[in-house]
Amino acid sequence: MPANYIGEKLDFLMKLTDTSNTALAKALNFDSSHISRIRSGQRGLPRQKSFLEPVSELFARKIKEPFQIKGAEDVICPGRSWPKRPSAQAALISAWLTSETVEAPFFAGKDPACGARTTAGGAKGETVSSTGMFSGAEEEPGRRTANVFYYGSEGRRQAVIRFLEEVLQAPGPVRMLLYSDEDMSWMTEDPEFAGRWLGLMSRFTCASGTITMIHSINRSLGEMIDAVREWMPLYMSGAIDPWFCPRLRDDLFRQTRFVAPGVGAILGGSVGSDPAGSSSIYIEDPAMVDRLKLEFETFLGYCRPLMRIYRREDRDVLAEDVGQFEVMEGSLLAIPMPWGGASFIKEKAAVIFSGPENATAFAIKEAALVSGLWETARRADHLTDERAAALLDECKKAFGLEDL
């Protein structure tokens, strides 16, 4: 089997079980650089028992959570149940690691013959939307009669503006359900749209709207930095409930789901990193919107909180967590926020304070997001050492932590 397939298999197991190169190397008494080379496809997988048996047993012990078992069933033994006995689990993992069979498209390689194709969508002058009738709509007087289909990045922007404007017209507070693992350039490449989007979202949160958002953390560093920059002002409002799904997804078929129960929904999809070739459906049918709400909530059951959020009443817990953060090893970087408050980042964790008017703080330890924040801080104008520590003391005082 090509070494790159072996690397993808090992990479899948490590991501599924949240195992780092260093942790795996230590557990197996291996050099971490060797693990890294196997994972990247530069080296094959050692087939001797001294490696295969312990690595299979290690991952068998780690695959315990429901989402991990489901992921293992989907990829390692599709169509079969995950074994109950640890020895059978380890044997299955070992056989899968050394098997010549490669599942597709999860392990699809970068075959030049299957490279990017020229796709329509988003070019100037092209159609960006069309309409379709609801089945049975003529039997229901007063019901809206069309879904709207949008094409490419410009179509996605039009769909999102329509979605937000209709949410703002809803008679009462709305809880939006948001998820996307698509390339986010459709949101960031047009400054006019970005400003309008932020304005509508701010109006939504000011009107007591709330957002449950499932983040995709398998993004590039650049996408992570853009996401932090775009969403941070809204996080400061305290209206977002953030989650992430640790299950590994392939990077071929991607999707976006925005659902506003009682209002409407957007279903979008694309192939690879090709937002210009994406398609979006704006859905108004109440039964379908309800169904998408149920699907989102089922998905949420596989997710974990992305960060801990603190309000004024959580001062005791925040004081304890900030104390642990302060004694962590490593340099402290700080970035004052233009809307008040500041972000404090170390290499393994981050704490973010809003301005005094919002009285909201966040603690983050998820590695991919912390890495993005760290890189953002390094590239931005940041404070270090004594000045960062002094600013942290100011934020603690503003939050009322100095009395605890």
C-alpha positions as CSV (number, residue, x, y, z in Angstrom):
1,M,0.0,0.0,0.0
2,P,1.3,3.5,-0.8
3,A,2.8,5.2,2.3
4,N,0.5,8.2,1.9
5,Y,-2.6,5.9,2.5
6,I,-0.9,4.5,5.6
7,G,-0.3,8.0,6.8
8,E,-3.9,8.9,6.3
9,K,-5.1,5.9,8.2
10,L,-2.8,6.7,11.2
11,D,-3.8,10.4,10.9
12,F,-7.5,9.4,11.1
13,L,-7.0,7.4,14.3
14,M,-4.9,10.2,15.9
15,K,-7.5,12.8,15.1
16,L,-10.4,10.6,16.2
17,T,-8.8,10.0,19.6
18,D,-7.2,13.4,20.0
19,T,-3.7,11.9,20.1
20,S,-0.6,14.1,19.4
21,N,2.6,12.9,17.7
22,T,4.4,13.4,21.0
23,A,1.9,11.4,23.1
24,L,1.9,8.5,20.6
25,A,5.6,8.5,20.4
26,K,5.9,8.4,24.2
27,A,3.4,5.6,24.6
28,L,5.1,3.5,22.0
29,N,8.7,4.4,22.9
30,F,9.2,5.8,19.4
31,D,10.8,9.0,18.1
32,S,8.1,11.6,17.5
33,S,9.7,12.7,14.2
34,H,9.3,9.1,12.9
35,I,5.6,9.3,13.8
36,S,5.3,12.6,12.0
37,R,6.9,11.1,8.9
38,I,4.5,8.1,8.9
39,R,1.6,10.5,9.4
40,S,2.7,12.7,6.4
41,G,3.2,9.7,4.2
42,Q,7.0,10.0,4.0
43,R,7.5,6.6,5.7
44,G,5.6,3.4,5.7
45,L,4.0,1.8,8.8
46,P,6.3,-0.6,10.7
47,R,4.8,-4.0,10.5
48,Q,6.7,-5.7,13.3
49,K,4.6,-6.7,16.4
50,S,6.6,-4.3,18.6
51,F,4.8,-1.5,16.8
52,L,1.5,-2.8,15.4
53,E,0.3,-4.6,18.5
54,P,0.8,-1.7,21.0
55,V,-0.4,1.0,18.6
56,S,-3.6,-1.0,17.9
57,E,-4.2,-1.7,21.6
58,L,-3.6,2.0,22.4
59,F,-6.2,3.2,19.9
60,A,-8.7,0.5,21.0
61,R,-8.5,1.8,24.5
62,K,-9.0,5.4,23.4
63,I,-12.1,4.7,21.1
64,K,-14.8,4.9,23.8
65,E,-17.0,7.9,23.2
66,P,-20.1,7.4,21.0
67,F,-18.8,9.8,18.3
68,Q,-15.5,7.8,18.2
69,I,-17.2,4.5,17.9
70,K,-19.5,5.8,15.2
71,G,-16.4,7.2,13.4
72,A,-14.6,3.9,13.7
73,E,-17.6,2.0,12.4
74,D,-17.9,4.4,9.4
75,V,-14.3,4.1,8.3
76,I,-12.7,1.0,9.7
77,C,-15.6,-1.5,9.5
78,P,-18.3,0.1,7.4
79,G,-21.6,-1.8,7.6
80,R,-20.6,-3.6,10.8
81,S,-20.8,-2.8,14.5
82,W,-17.7,-1.9,16.5
83,P,-16.6,-5.0,18.5
84,K,-17.3,-5.1,22.3
85,R,-14.1,-6.9,23.4
86,P,-10.9,-4.8,23.5
87,S,-8.9,-7.6,22.0
88,A,-11.2,-7.8,19.0
89,Q,-11.1,-4.0,18.6
90,A,-7.3,-4.1,18.6
91,A,-7.2,-6.9,16.1
92,L,-9.6,-5.0,13.8
93,I,-7.5,-1.9,13.9
94,S,-4.3,-3.8,13.2
95,A,-5.9,-5.6,10.2
96,W,-7.2,-2.3,8.9
97,L,-3.9,-0.5,9.2
98,T,-2.1,-3.2,7.2
99,S,-4.9,-3.9,4.7
100,E,-4.4,-3.1,1.1
101,T,-8.0,-2.0,0.8
102,V,-8.5,1.8,0.8
103,E,-12.0,3.2,1.3
104,A,-13.1,6.1,-1.0
105,P,-13.6,9.0,-1.0
106,F,-12.3,9.3,2.6
107,F,-8.8,8.2,1.6
108,A,-8.9,9.7,-1.9
109,G,-5.5,10.8,-3.0
110,K,-4.4,14.0,-4.9
111,D,-4.4,12.2,-8.3
112,P,-3.5,14.9,-10.9
113,A,-6.0,13.4,-13.2
114,C,-8.8,14.2,-10.7
115,G,-7.7,17.8,-10.1
116,A,-9.8,20.9,-10.0
117,R,-12.1,21.4,-13.0
118,T,-13.4,24.7,-14.3
119,T,-16.8,25.3,-12.7
120,A,-19.5,27.8,-13.3
121,G,-20.8,30.1,-10.7
122,G,-20.0,33.6,-9.4
123,A,-18.6,35.0,-12.7
124,K,-19.8,38.4,-13.6
125,G,-23.0,38.4,-15.6
126,E,-23.9,34.8,-14.7
127,T,-27.2,33.8,-13.2
128,V,-27.0,33.7,-9.4
129,S,-30.5,32.6,-8.5
130,S,-33.7,30.9,-9.8
131,T,-36.9,29.7,-8.2
132,G,-38.8,26.4,-7.8
133,M,-42.4,25.6,-6.8
134,F,-43.3,23.9,-3.5
135,S,-45.0,20.5,-4.1
136,G,-48.7,20.9,-3.2
137,A,-48.4,24.7,-2.6
138,E,-51.5,25.4,-4.7
139,E,-53.6,23.5,-2.2
140,E,-52.5,25.7,0.7
141,P,-53.7,29.3,0.1
142,G,-51.5,32.0,1.7
143,R,-48.4,29.8,1.8
144,R,-45.3,31.0,0.1
145,T,-44.8,29.2,-3.1
146,A,-41.1,29.1,-4.0
147,N,-37.8,27.8,-2.9
148,V,-35.0,29.9,-4.3
149,F,-31.8,28.3,-5.6
150,Y,-28.6,30.4,-5.5
151,Y,-25.4,29.8,-7.4
152,G,-21.7,30.5,-6.6
153,S,-20.3,32.9,-4.0
154,E,-22.5,35.8,-5.0
155,G,-25.5,33.7,-4.8
156,R,-24.5,32.5,-1.3
157,R,-24.1,36.1,-0.2
158,Q,-27.6,37.0,-1.5
159,A,-29.1,34.0,0.3
160,V,-27.5,34.9,3.6
161,I,-28.6,38.5,3.4
162,R,-32.2,37.4,2.7
163,F,-32.0,34.9,5.6
164,L,-30.8,37.5,8.1
165,E,-33.4,40.1,6.9
166,E,-36.2,37.6,7.3
167,V,-34.9,36.5,10.7
168,L,-34.9,40.2,11.8
169,Q,-38.6,40.5,10.7
170,A,-39.7,37.5,12.9
171,P,-42.2,38.5,15.6
172,G,-40.1,37.2,18.5
173,P,-36.6,36.3,19.5
174,V,-35.0,33.6,17.2
175,R,-32.3,31.0,17.9
176,M,-30.3,30.6,14.8
177,L,-28.5,27.2,14.2
178,L,-25.3,27.6,12.1
179,Y,-22.8,25.2,10.7
180,S,-20.3,25.3,7.8
181,D,-17.2,23.5,6.9
182,E,-17.0,25.1,3.5
183,D,-14.3,27.5,2.4
184,M,-15.3,30.9,3.9
185,S,-13.9,33.2,1.2
186,W,-17.4,33.8,0.0
187,M,-17.9,35.7,3.3
188,T,-14.6,37.6,3.5
189,E,-13.7,38.4,-0.2
190,D,-16.4,41.2,-0.5
191,P,-15.9,44.0,2.0
192,E,-19.3,45.5,1.3
193,F,-21.0,42.2,2.1
194,A,-18.8,41.6,5.2
195,G,-19.9,45.0,6.6
196,R,-23.5,44.5,5.8
197,W,-23.4,40.9,7.3
198,L,-21.8,42.2,10.6
199,G,-24.4,45.0,10.8
200,L,-27.3,42.6,10.4
201,M,-25.8,40.1,12.9
202,S,-25.3,42.9,15.4
203,R,-28.9,44.0,15.1
204,F,-29.9,40.4,15.6
205,T,-28.0,40.0,18.9
206,C,-29.2,43.4,20.1
207,A,-32.8,42.1,19.5
208,S,-32.2,39.3,22.0
209,G,-31.5,36.8,19.2
210,T,-29.2,33.8,20.1
211,I,-26.9,31.6,18.0
212,T,-26.0,28.0,18.4
213,M,-22.9,27.5,16.2
214,I,-21.0,24.4,15.4
215,H,-17.5,25.3,14.3
216,S,-15.3,23.3,11.9
217,I,-11.8,23.2,13.4
218,N,-10.3,21.3,10.5
219,R,-9.5,24.5,8.7
220,S,-6.2,26.0,7.5
221,L,-4.5,28.5,9.7
222,G,-5.5,31.4,7.4
223,E,-9.2,30.4,7.5
224,M,-8.9,30.1,11.3
225,I,-7.5,33.6,11.6
226,D,-10.1,35.0,9.3
227,A,-12.9,33.3,11.4
228,V,-11.5,34.7,14.6
229,R,-11.4,38.2,13.1
230,E,-14.9,38.1,11.7
231,W,-16.7,36.5,14.6
232,M,-15.0,37.9,17.7
233,P,-17.2,41.1,17.9
234,L,-20.3,38.9,18.0
235,Y,-18.8,36.6,20.6
236,M,-18.3,39.7,22.8
237,S,-22.1,40.1,22.8
238,G,-22.4,36.8,24.7
239,A,-25.2,35.7,22.3
240,I,-23.2,32.8,20.7
241,D,-23.2,29.2,22.1
242,P,-20.1,27.7,20.4
243,W,-19.5,24.0,19.8
244,F,-17.3,21.8,17.6
245,C,-17.4,18.3,16.3
246,P,-14.2,16.3,16.9
247,R,-15.1,13.7,14.4
248,L,-13.0,13.7,11.3
249,R,-14.7,14.6,8.0
250,D,-13.3,14.1,4.5
251,D,-12.3,17.3,2.7
252,L,-14.1,16.6,-0.5
253,F,-17.8,17.2,0.0
254,R,-18.5,20.3,2.2
255,Q,-21.8,21.8,3.4
256,T,-23.3,24.8,5.1
257,R,-26.5,24.8,7.1
258,F,-28.2,27.9,8.5
259,V,-31.5,27.2,10.2
260,A,-33.9,29.7,11.8
261,P,-36.8,27.7,13.2
262,G,-40.1,29.2,12.2
263,V,-38.5,31.4,9.6
264,G,-36.4,29.6,7.0
265,A,-33.1,27.8,6.2
266,I,-30.2,27.7,3.9
267,L,-28.7,24.5,2.6
268,G,-25.4,24.9,0.8
269,G,-22.7,22.6,-0.6
270,S,-19.5,22.6,-2.6
271,V,-16.8,20.2,-3.6
272,G,-13.3,20.8,-2.2
273,S,-12.2,24.4,-1.8
274,D,-14.4,25.8,-4.6
275,P,-16.9,28.3,-3.3
276,A,-17.4,29.7,-6.8
277,G,-18.9,26.4,-7.8
278,S,-21.2,26.1,-4.8
279,S,-24.9,25.9,-4.7
280,S,-27.4,27.1,-2.1
281,I,-31.1,26.5,-1.5
282,Y,-33.2,28.9,0.5
283,I,-36.0,26.8,2.1
284,E,-39.3,28.3,3.4
285,D,-41.3,25.1,3.8
286,P,-42.1,24.9,7.5
287,A,-42.0,21.1,7.7
288,M,-38.6,21.0,6.0
289,V,-37.3,23.8,8.3
290,D,-38.5,21.8,11.3
291,R,-36.8,18.7,9.9
292,L,-33.5,20.5,9.5
293,K,-33.8,21.8,13.1
294,L,-34.0,18.2,14.3
295,E,-31.1,17.2,12.1
296,F,-29.0,20.0,13.6
297,E,-29.8,19.1,17.1
298,T,-28.9,15.4,16.4
299,F,-25.6,16.7,15.0
300,L,-25.1,18.8,18.2
301,G,-25.3,15.5,20.2
302,Y,-21.9,14.5,18.7
303,C,-20.3,17.8,19.5
304,R,-18.4,19.3,22.4
305,P,-18.3,22.9,23.7
306,L,-15.6,24.9,21.9
307,M,-14.9,27.2,24.9
308,R,-16.1,27.9,28.4
309,I,-18.2,31.1,28.7
310,Y,-18.4,33.2,31.9
311,R,-20.9,35.8,32.9
312,R,-20.7,38.1,35.9
313,E,-22.4,35.4,38.1
314,D,-19.6,33.0,37.2
315,R,-16.8,35.0,38.8
316,D,-15.7,32.3,41.2
317,V,-15.1,29.8,38.5
318,L,-13.5,32.4,36.2
319,A,-11.1,33.4,39.0
320,E,-10.0,29.8,39.5
321,D,-9.5,29.2,35.8
322,V,-7.7,32.5,35.2
323,G,-5.4,31.5,38.1
324,Q,-4.5,28.2,36.4
325,F,-4.0,30.0,33.1
326,E,-1.6,32.5,34.7
327,V,0.7,29.7,36.0
328,M,0.9,27.9,32.7
329,E,4.3,27.7,31.2
330,G,5.2,29.8,28.2
331,S,5.1,33.4,27.0
332,L,1.9,35.5,27.5
333,L,0.7,37.6,24.5
334,A,-2.0,40.2,24.9
335,I,-4.0,42.1,22.3
336,P,-6.3,45.0,23.4
337,M,-9.6,44.7,21.5
338,P,-10.9,47.8,19.7
339,W,-14.4,47.2,21.2
340,G,-13.0,46.9,24.7
341,G,-11.5,44.1,26.7
342,A,-8.5,42.0,25.5
343,S,-7.3,38.6,24.4
344,F,-4.6,36.8,26.4
345,I,-2.9,33.9,24.7
346,K,-0.4,31.3,25.6
347,E,0.6,28.4,23.4
348,K,-1.8,25.9,25.0
349,A,-4.7,28.1,26.1
350,A,-6.4,31.5,25.8
351,V,-8.6,33.8,27.9
352,I,-10.6,36.6,26.3
353,F,-12.3,39.4,28.2
354,S,-15.0,41.6,26.8
355,G,-15.4,45.2,27.6
356,P,-17.0,46.1,31.0
357,E,-20.4,46.7,29.4
358,N,-20.8,43.1,28.3
359,A,-19.1,41.4,31.3
360,T,-18.4,38.3,29.4
361,A,-15.2,36.2,29.3
362,F,-14.1,33.1,27.4
363,A,-11.5,30.3,28.1
364,I,-10.3,28.3,25.2
365,K,-8.1,25.2,25.2
366,E,-9.0,23.4,22.0
367,A,-5.6,23.1,20.2
368,A,-6.6,24.1,16.7
369,L,-8.4,27.3,17.8
370,V,-5.6,28.2,20.3
371,S,-3.1,27.8,17.5
372,G,-5.0,30.2,15.3
373,L,-5.3,32.7,18.1
374,W,-1.6,32.4,18.9
375,E,-0.6,33.0,15.3
376,T,-3.0,35.9,15.1
377,A,-1.4,37.5,18.1
378,R,2.1,37.0,16.8
379,R,1.2,38.8,13.6
380,A,-0.7,41.6,15.2
381,D,0.4,44.4,17.5
382,H,0.6,42.6,20.8
383,L,1.8,43.2,24.3
384,T,4.2,40.8,26.1
385,D,5.5,40.0,29.6
386,E,5.0,42.8,32.2
387,R,2.6,44.9,30.0
388,A,0.5,41.9,29.2
389,A,0.4,40.9,32.8
390,A,-0.6,44.4,33.8
391,L,-3.4,44.4,31.3
392,L,-4.7,41.1,32.6
393,D,-4.8,42.5,36.1
394,E,-6.9,45.4,34.7
395,C,-9.4,43.0,33.1
396,K,-9.6,40.9,36.2
397,K,-10.3,44.1,38.2
398,A,-13.0,45.2,35.7
399,F,-14.7,41.8,36.1
400,G,-14.6,42.0,39.9
401,L,-12.1,39.2,40.4
402,E,-9.7,41.1,42.6
403,D,-12.2,40.6,45.5
404,L,-12.1,36.8,45.3
